[in-house]
């Protein structure tokens, strides 16, 4: 795929710096490098989000599947609702 791209300002300076520091052989390779790094960072963030979602799910299960809460709920029903659930 061929793409014509006009960069100016900070973006242009950044690409030129990658080339001048020897991290990329030319501007095309520098842009490719930036895209790959951006994709890798996005994947890393997605993975971290999935880990956080799994931890949140586990914490919710610990809270909701608490045997003491079940006993307290049944006590409340017997004492204050006379065994009737709302």
C-alpha positions in Angstrom: 0.0 0.0 0.0 1.4 3.4 -0.9 0.4 6.5 1.1 1.4 10.1 0.7 1.8 11.7 4.0 2.6 15.3 4.8 3.9 15.9 8.3 4.8 19.2 9.9 5.7 20.6 13.3 6.3 18.2 16.1 5.4 15.1 14.1 7.9 15.9 11.4 10.6 16.7 14.0 10.0 13.4 15.8 10.3 11.4 12.6 13.5 13.3 11.6 14.9 12.7 15.1 14.3 8.9 14.7 16.3 8.9 11.5 19.1 11.2 12.7 19.5 9.1 15.9 19.8 6.0 13.7 16.7 4.3 15.0 15.3 4.2 11.4 17.1 4.2 8.1 14.7 6.6 6.5 11.5 8.5 7.1 9.3 5.7 5.8 10.9 3.2 8.1 10.6 5.7 11.0 6.8 6.0 10.3 6.5 2.2 10.1 8.3 1.9 13.4 6.0 4.4 15.1 2.9 2.6 13.8 4.2 -0.8 15.0 5.0 0.7 18.5 1.6 2.2 18.7 -0.1 -1.1 17.8 2.0 -2.9 20.4 1.1 -0.3 23.0 -2.6 -0.7 22.1 -2.4 -4.5 22.5 -0.7 -4.1 25.8 -3.4 -1.8 27.1 -6.1 -4.2 25.8 -4.4 -7.0 27.7 -4.2 -4.9 30.9 -7.9 -4.0 30.5 -8.8 -7.7 30.2 -6.8 -8.5 33.3 -8.5 -5.7 35.2 -11.9 -6.9 34.0 -11.1 -10.4 35.2 -9.9 -9.1 38.6 -13.1 -7.1 39.0 -15.2 -10.1 38.1 -13.4 -12.2 40.7 -13.8 -9.5 43.4 -17.6 -9.2 42.6 -17.9 -12.9 42.9 -16.2 -12.9 46.3 -18.5 -10.1 47.5 -21.7 -11.6 46.1 -20.9 -15.2 47.0 -20.2 -14.4 50.7 -21.8 -17.0 53.0 -22.0 -14.5 55.9 -24.1 -12.2 53.8 -26.4 -15.1 52.9 -26.9 -15.9 56.6 -27.5 -12.2 57.4 -30.1 -11.9 54.7 -32.0 -15.0 56.0 -31.8 -13.6 59.5 -33.2 -10.3 58.3 -36.1 -12.1 56.4 -37.0 -14.1 59.5 -36.8 -11.3 62.0 -38.2 -8.3 60.1 -40.1 -9.7 57.2 -41.5 -12.8 58.9 -40.0 -15.1 56.3 -41.4 -13.1 53.3 -39.1 -11.9 50.7 -39.8 -8.5 49.1 
